[in-house]
Amino acid sequence: MELLSKHLFWDIDNSKMCWEKNKKTIIERVIERGNMDEWLCIVRVYTLEEIVNTAKTFRTMSPKDLNFIATISNTPKEAFRCYNTRSLTSQHWIY
């Protein structure tokens, strides 16, 4: 876990993190907030297929992150849960 920045897991004790047990959390945080070095780190630990299959289960993902993961894996966006699940509450207007 020392290979990943501490800012990704500010709310979790790094000494208790396990690559396999906490796979979903690790992948989600790196996709959402990580940099390219952290991305390369998780690609060395997990296969691209594992990362994509995990990302498919996320309820939310930014459009940028969704486009990135869909493009590098050649997976249609429709295969991701976050693409098919829209927020039922209306968004605030940006003035």
N, C-alpha and C positions, 0 to 999 in steps of 0.2 A: 504494500500500500504506500510505501514511502516514495514510489515513483510518481504518484499523483499529487497534485497541489492540495494543501490543507484547506484552502478556501472552498474546495468542492464539498468537503465533508465537515463544515464548521460545527454541525450539530450532532456529529457522531464521533465516538471515541475510536480513533484510527487503530489502536491496538486490538480492538475487538472486531475489526473488519476482516472478512474472509472473501477471497476472490470468487469462490463458488457460491457460498451462502448468500452473499450480498450482490450477486451479479446484476439483478435488475436495477438496484439503486446506483451501482457504479456506472453502468451503461447510461442510465437516464441522466445522471449528473454530468457526465462527460459530454454527452450530446448537447445538453442544455447550456452548460457553463464552461466547458473545457476548451482548451486551445488545441492546436494541431499536434503538439508533442504528447498531450494526454490522449488524444485520439489514437495516435500511433502506438501508444502504450497498451491501450485496451485491445487493439487489433492484434498485438503480439500475444495477448493472454487468451482472447476469445476469437473464434472464427467470425468472418463477416456474416455468415449464415446465422450464428448464435446472436450476434448483435442485432441484425435485422429482425429476427423472430421475436426478440425481446422488445424491440422498438415498436413492433406491430401491436403490442398489447397496451401501449401507453395511452392514457385517456386524453392527454393534451401534449401538443408539441407545436413549437412555433412554425410558421410556414417556411421559414428559412431552413430550419433543422429538418423538417419533413422533406423538402426538396433535396437537401444534401444526401440524406440517407437513402431516399428513393432513387436518386440519380446514380450514386456510386454502386448500388446493389442491383440496378436495373429492375426495380420492383415498382409496379404501378402504385400510385398514391392511394388508390381505392383499397389496397390490401391492408392499409394501416387503420387501426381503430380510431385514432384521433381525427382522421380525415372524414370518416363516416359519422362521427358523433359531434354534433354541433352544440354549442352552448344554448340552452333554452332561454337564458336571460339576455335581454338586449344589451348591446355594448353602449357605452357612453359616447356621446358625440365629441369629436376632437375639433376644437374651434381654432 
